[in-house]
Every structure is written in structure tokens, then in C-alpha cells.
Amino acid sequence: MEFTFDNKDLEKLYTTGKSKKYRLPNDIIDKFFARIQQIEAANTIYDLWNDKGLNFEKMQGSENSYSMRLKIKYRLEMDIEWKNNEKTIGDFIITEISNHYA
């Protein structure tokens, strides 16, 4: 599936591997890149939901907001603009890396 960034700092992290805002451990940055690759490789949303290790889930309070695990306490947050009525194929808009338990 396709993805874009709604966050210039995350886009910079993706393109350069560094960002002043996201001073994260290297293993979290590696997971960030791996998750983006998984999003790109997914044919449908079920490819992500079926991978239980991602803990891919709908976020409360917003109709199209989702998150997936980077590591125990870090989450990659995104919105999805659906391309079909079944809500199985969409464009991912990456919005944030959050410290889930901070």
C-alpha cells in the first residue's frame, strides 16, 4: 500500500535516518523502517492485522486513526484514507511516533 508523511520530522527521519525531534534509540529507528516496509508490502489491511506482533489496531476517538507497535513502549501512529468501501485498501498517512507509556 502507499504511504505519505503528515509530519515533516518523521519524513526527515525516513529520508536521512536522523531527526532533531526524534532522538530515538537505533533499534526503534530500525523498527520504524521495518514497519514502513511492511506497509508498502501489504496488499490489503488484512496483511497487517494478521501479523499479531504488530499489534495493529484502531485508535479510540478517531474514525480513521490506527497505530502499530514499534517496540513495547513505542507506537507508530497513522491515519488511513480508504480507497474502497470495504476498507481493506488505503493510503497510509504517517503522523507520529509516540511513547505509548510516557
N, C-alpha and C positions, 0 to 999 in steps of 0.2 A: 504494500500500500504506500501511498505518497505521504510525505510529511513536510511541514514547514515550521518555522520558529516564530513565536509571538513575543520572544524575549531576546533582545539583541545580545545580552551577555551569554545566554546559552548558545546562540548561533556562533558567537566568537569562540566559545569553548569547543564547539563541534568543528569549526574550521581550522583553529590554530592549536587546540589542545590546552589552551590557557585562558583564564578569565580572572580579572581582579575581583569581581564579585563572588565567584565560585572558587574559593581556595579549598578544594576538596582533596582527600587522600587519593592517591593514584588508583587504588582498587575501585573506588567509587567512579572515577572518571572512566576507567576501563569498562565498568558495568554500563555506564551511560552510553558509550559507543556500541556495546553489545546489544543493548535494548533498541537503539536506533536501527541497527542491522536487522533485528528481529521484526520490527515494524515494517521495514522495507521488504523483507522476505515474505511476510504474511499475505496470503491471498484473500482471506476473509478474517473477520473478527474472531471466529472460532479457533483459528490457528493460535491466537494469543490466549483466549480463555482456556483452551485445553492444556496449556503449559502451566501447571499448578504452581511451579516455582516462581512465576512472575507475580503471582497474587494480583492479577489484573482485575480491577473492579471499578464499578461506577461510584463516583463520589457523591455524597449526600448533598442535597441543596441545589444541584445544577443538573439540568436535563442531559447535557452532552459532555460533562466533565468526567474524566477517568484518571486512574493512577495505576502504576505498576511498580513493583519493588526493584530498587537498585541493590540494596543490602538491607539488613534488619531495620535500621532506622532511617534510611533514605528512600524517598519515593520520587519517581518521575511523573509529573502531572501534565495532563494534556486535555484538549477539547477535540471532539471528533465532529466533522461536518460530513454527515451521511450522504452517500451517493445513490442509495436505493431505499425503497420503502421498508424493506426487511431489516434495515440497519445492520447489514453484515459487511458492507464495503464502504470505506470512508477515507477522508483526508484527515490526517492527524496534525494538530496544531500544538506543538510542544510549548508549554507555558512556564514550567518551573521544576527545579529540583528542590524538594523540601526535606527538612529534618523532621521526620514524622513524629518524633517523641520529644522535640525540644520545647 
